Amino acid sequence: MKAKNTTVRTKRGRRVAREAEGGVSGALAGAALGAMAGPPGAVAGAVIGGAIGVLAGVALDRESTDDARHDAKLDLEIGVEGGDMGAACLKHPPATRGTYSAGAAGTGAVRESAPAEGPLQDVDS
């Protein structure tokens, strides 16, 4: 006896459920809109709205699947899934002297003018 692939059925079942939700909501909206033309309009609106709802559900499901794949790929690249999130992947040569830059050591250039911050700035200095 073969083992059944429940993962595929679960994903397929979720997809069908989402499409059915789109169809039902489209049918309800179409019936409400078509009711203005009487009972035949409500029936026609439900059929047309249901078809459009299913198509919208399919499009949204495909888009969310593509987004999930893209996010998973990015998560793998930046290390969320691999366990090395934030680890530098740069190919720098190792430091040979262990000295810091002037800015990091606090001995950077002395500023003679006020910083250009805020709504009004001193442009003459």
trRosetta pair geometry for C-beta under 8 A, 3 or more apart (Angstrom, degrees):
i j d omega theta_ij theta_ji phi_ij phi_ji
4 9 7.2 9 156 -17 111 137
5 8 4.6 36 119 15 116 112
5 9 6.8 146 99 -12 68 89
6 9 5.4 -59 -149 43 42 112
6 10 5.9 45 154 -26 74 105
7 10 5.8 -55 -147 34 28 110
7 11 6.5 21 157 -12 64 107
8 11 6.0 -58 -147 41 30 106
8 12 5.9 27 156 -16 66 112
9 12 5.6 -57 -140 43 29 110
9 13 5.8 34 157 -24 65 108
10 13 5.6 -52 -144 35 27 113
10 14 6.5 28 155 -18 62 103
11 14 5.8 -53 -150 35 31 110
11 15 6.4 32 152 -20 64 105
12 15 5.6 -53 -149 35 33 113
12 16 6.3 31 154 -17 66 105
13 16 5.8 -53 -145 38 31 109
13 17 6.2 33 154 -21 64 107
14 17 5.6 -54 -147 36 32 113
14 18 6.4 32 155 -19 65 103
15 18 5.9 -55 -151 35 31 109
15 19 6.4 28 152 -16 65 106
15 61 5.5 98 -137 -172 83 151
16 19 5.7 -55 -148 39 33 111
16 20 6.2 35 152 -21 66 106
17 20 5.6 -53 -146 36 31 112
17 21 6.4 36 152 -22 64 102
18 21 5.6 -49 -149 32 33 113
18 22 6.6 34 152 -17 63 103
18 57 5.3 166 136 -172 79 108
18 60 7.4 -132 162 88 125 107
18 61 5.2 131 99 -80 144 119
19 22 5.6 -53 -152 36 34 112
19 23 6.4 35 150 -20 66 106
19 54 5.3 41 -178 -147 91 77
19 57 4.2 148 -117 112 46 134
19 58 5.8 37 -107 -63 108 74
19 61 6.9 -47 -59 -18 82 146
20 23 5.5 -53 -146 37 34 113
20 24 6.2 33 156 -18 67 104
20 54 7.9 14 -87 -105 29 90
20 57 7.7 179 18 170 25 173
21 24 5.9 -53 -144 37 30 108
21 25 6.3 23 159 -13 65 108
21 57 6.5 142 68 -112 76 135
22 25 6.1 -58 -143 41 28 105
22 26 6.1 27 158 -17 64 112
22 53 4.2 172 151 163 70 79
22 54 5.6 137 97 -93 108 28
22 55 7.8 -141 138 47 136 35
22 56 5.2 -167 -163 78 129 88
22 57 2.6 -146 3 -50 150 114
22 58 7.6 -126 59 -14 160 58
22 60 7.3 166 -82 31 137 125
23 26 5.8 -59 -144 41 27 110
23 27 6.1 28 157 -21 64 107
23 50 4.6 36 -170 -165 82 80
23 51 7.6 35 -127 -70 90 20
23 53 4.6 149 -102 95 25 112
23 54 4.2 26 -77 -64 98 88
23 57 6.7 -61 -28 1 69 143
24 27 5.7 -54 -145 35 29 111
24 28 6.4 29 156 -18 64 105
24 50 7.3 26 -78 -120 23 91
24 53 7.0 -136 39 132 30 155
25 28 5.8 -52 -147 36 32 111
25 29 6.3 29 155 -15 65 107
25 53 5.5 165 70 -140 74 136
26 29 5.8 -57 -144 41 31 108
26 30 6.0 29 157 -17 66 111
26 49 4.1 -177 157 158 74 74
26 50 5.1 149 93 -97 103 24
26 51 7.3 -123 124 47 143 33
26 52 5.1 -175 -157 76 139 80
26 53 2.0 -145 -9 -41 128 116
26 54 7.0 -100 32 -14 146 57
26 56 6.8 148 -68 28 128 123
27 30 5.7 -56 -142 41 28 110
27 31 6.1 30 158 -21 65 107
27 46 4.4 37 -165 -163 84 76
27 47 7.5 40 -121 -65 92 20
27 49 5.1 148 -97 93 25 102
27 50 3.6 27 -71 -71 97 94
27 53 6.4 -84 -20 16 64 146
28 31 5.8 -53 -143 36 28 109
28 32 6.4 27 157 -18 62 106
28 46 7.6 37 -67 -120 23 86
28 49 7.3 -125 46 125 33 142
29 32 5.8 -55 -148 36 30 110
29 33 6.3 23 156 -12 64 109
29 49 5.2 -173 75 -158 80 139
29 53 7.5 141 33 -70 114 120
30 33 5.8 -58 -144 42 30 107
30 34 5.8 22 160 -12 68 114
30 44 7.9 -118 161 112 112 51
30 45 3.6 180 160 160 77 74
30 46 5.1 164 92 -84 107 24
30 47 7.3 -121 124 44 148 36
30 48 5.4 177 -147 73 144 79
30 49 2.0 -150 -27 -20 124 130
30 50 6.6 -94 29 -19 142 62
30 52 7.4 133 -63 35 127 116
30 53 7.9 -115 -17 -25 115 112
31 34 5.8 -58 -135 46 27 106
31 35 6.2 47 156 -43 62 98
31 42 4.7 41 -159 -169 76 82
31 43 7.6 35 -115 -74 89 23
31 45 5.1 157 -84 94 27 107
31 46 3.9 30 -68 -71 97 95
31 49 6.7 -108 -18 37 61 144
32 35 5.8 -40 -151 9 28 119
32 42 7.9 51 -59 -128 17 89
32 45 7.4 -129 44 131 37 144
33 36 6.7 -38 176 4 43 109
33 45 5.2 -175 73 -151 83 141
33 49 7.3 139 35 -69 116 134
34 37 5.8 -54 -172 36 62 105
34 41 3.8 -169 176 149 81 75
34 42 4.6 161 100 -92 101 28
34 43 7.2 -119 124 38 145 33
34 44 5.5 -178 -144 70 147 79
34 45 2.2 -154 -20 -19 127 130
34 46 6.8 -101 38 -20 140 64
34 48 7.8 127 -60 38 134 113
34 49 7.7 -130 -15 -19 116 120
35 38 7.4 124 -166 -20 43 1
35 39 7.9 16 -128 -86 66 33
35 41 6.3 178 -77 94 12 104
35 42 4.3 42 -83 -84 69 104
35 45 7.1 -85 -24 39 57 150
36 41 6.4 -83 64 121 56 153
37 40 6.8 -70 119 77 102 81
37 41 2.7 125 70 -64 104 153
37 42 7.7 -167 63 -30 78 58
37 44 7.9 -28 75 47 135 121
37 45 7.9 145 36 -34 112 117
38 41 5.3 100 52 13 57 105
38 42 7.2 -106 114 -8 33 92
39 42 5.5 -51 -145 32 35 113
39 43 6.5 33 158 -17 66 102
40 43 5.8 -54 -150 37 35 110
40 44 6.2 30 154 -14 68 108
41 44 5.7 -55 -142 42 32 108
41 45 5.8 34 156 -21 66 110
42 45 5.7 -55 -142 40 27 112
42 46 6.3 30 156 -23 62 105
43 46 5.8 -53 -148 33 29 111
43 47 6.6 25 155 -16 63 105
44 47 5.9 -57 -149 37 32 108
44 48 6.1 21 158 -9 68 111
45 48 6.0 -58 -138 45 28 104
45 49 5.5 26 162 -17 66 116
46 49 5.8 -56 -134 44 23 109
46 50 6.0 29 161 -24 61 109
47 50 5.9 -55 -147 33 24 112
47 51 6.6 22 156 -16 60 106
48 51 5.9 -56 -152 35 31 110
48 52 6.4 25 154 -13 65 108
49 52 5.8 -57 -144 42 32 108
49 53 6.0 37 155 -24 66 108
50 53 5.5 -55 -145 36 29 115
50 54 6.5 31 156 -20 64 102
51 54 5.9 -51 -150 32 30 109
51 55 6.6 28 152 -15 63 106
52 55 5.7 -55 -150 39 34 112
52 56 6.2 35 152 -19 67 106
53 56 5.6 -54 -145 38 31 111
53 57 6.2 35 154 -21 65 105
54 57 5.5 -53 -149 35 32 114
54 58 6.5 34 153 -21 65 103
55 58 5.7 -51 -149 33 32 112
55 59 6.5 30 153 -17 64 106
56 59 5.7 -55 -147 38 33 111
56 60 6.2 29 156 -16 67 108
57 60 5.9 -56 -143 40 29 108
57 61 6.1 30 157 -20 64 108
58 61 5.8 -57 -146 37 28 111
58 62 6.4 27 156 -18 63 106
59 62 5.9 -55 -149 36 30 110
59 63 6.3 28 154 -18 64 108
60 63 5.7 -55 -146 38 32 112
60 64 6.2 28 157 -16 66 106
61 64 5.9 -55 -143 39 30 106
61 65 6.3 32 155 -20 63 107
62 65 5.7 -56 -149 36 30 112
62 66 6.3 29 154 -18 65 106
63 66 5.8 -54 -148 37 31 110
63 67 6.3 31 153 -18 65 106
64 67 5.5 -51 -145 38 34 113
64 68 6.3 37 154 -22 65 104
65 68 5.7 -53 -147 35 30 111
65 69 6.5 31 154 -18 63 104
66 69 5.8 -54 -150 36 32 111
66 70 6.3 32 153 -19 65 107
67 70 5.6 -55 -146 38 32 112
67 71 6.2 32 155 -18 66 107
68 71 5.7 -52 -144 38 31 111
68 72 6.3 33 155 -21 64 106
69 72 5.7 -55 -148 36 30 112
69 73 6.4 31 152 -20 64 105
70 73 5.7 -54 -151 34 31 112
70 74 6.5 28 152 -15 65 106
71 74 5.7 -55 -147 39 33 109
71 75 6.1 37 153 -22 66 106
72 75 5.6 -50 -145 35 31 114
72 76 6.5 33 154 -20 62 104
72 81 7.4 44 -162 -45 71 147
73 76 5.8 -56 -153 34 30 111
73 77 6.5 29 150 -20 64 107
74 77 5.5 -55 -147 36 35 112
74 78 6.3 12 163 -2 70 108
75 78 6.5 -65 -140 46 26 93
75 80 3.9 -70 -160 58 86 123
75 81 4.9 81 132 -23 103 102
76 79 8.0 43 180 -68 25 22
76 80 7.5 -65 -56 51 26 81
76 81 4.9 -29 -91 45 63 128
76 82 6.4 84 -152 -34 59 102
78 85 6.5 37 134 -129 84 76
79 82 5.0 -76 -137 57 58 103
79 83 6.9 -81 -178 62 87 24
79 84 4.3 -95 -146 79 129 65
79 85 4.1 179 105 -82 105 44
79 86 6.8 -116 75 8 141 43
79 87 6.1 147 -106 27 167 95
80 85 5.4 55 -85 -88 47 118
82 85 7.9 149 63 -50 77 64
84 87 4.1 -42 169 11 99 136
88 92 8.0 -16 146 9 135 115
93 96 7.9 -4 131 -39 111 96
95 98 5.6 107 130 -76 128 45
95 99 7.9 -168 -172 31 121 55
100 104 4.5 -116 175 89 114 119
100 105 4.7 138 92 -55 122 97
101 104 4.7 87 56 11 84 104
101 105 6.9 -163 87 -4 40 91
102 105 5.9 -64 -144 44 29 106
102 107 5.0 -89 -160 81 82 87
102 108 5.2 123 127 -87 96 58
103 106 7.9 47 180 -66 28 23
103 108 4.4 43 -99 -75 64 124
111 115 7.1 9 162 -66 159 78
112 125 7.9 -140 117 164 90 113
113 122 6.9 -150 -173 86 108 121
113 125 4.5 160 -122 122 118 115
114 122 5.7 79 49 25 116 129
114 125 7.3 75 20 70 82 141
116 121 4.6 26 -144 -138 81 135
116 122 7.9 -128 -99 44 70 65
117 121 7.5 129 36 -97 24 97
118 121 7.0 156 70 -70 80 71
122 125 5.1 10 134 23 118 107
